Amino acid sequence: MSSAYETGRFTSIAPHEVEQVTTNSDAADIVGRMLTDLRAHPTEWENHTLERFLDALESSLRALPGLYRNRGEDFPDRPAWKQFTEALVMASGYE
């Protein structure tokens, strides 16, 4: 990054991959791939430190209902592994 206005990126997990998450094992696979991506590109993520990631994860979890609303979808009353995984991926680059 060469400018104060440039930001980092999200993890390299594609949205269609998150759509397929239905189990804790699926979620764990995504987390493992996120870790591999972070290790390969340790400073490219927007939120590459634990403190920044956890701060963004909190914001991502709070923002999920609005994200669903903006997509014209109902946010589930009982979120599943897919919604948790969406928040994890969001947190890698959430500002």
PyMOL commands that set and color helices and strands:
alter all, ss='L'
color gray80, all
select helices_A, chain A and resi 15-19+24-40+50-70+81-91
alter helices_A, ss='H'
color red, helices_A
deselect
rebuild
show_as cartoon
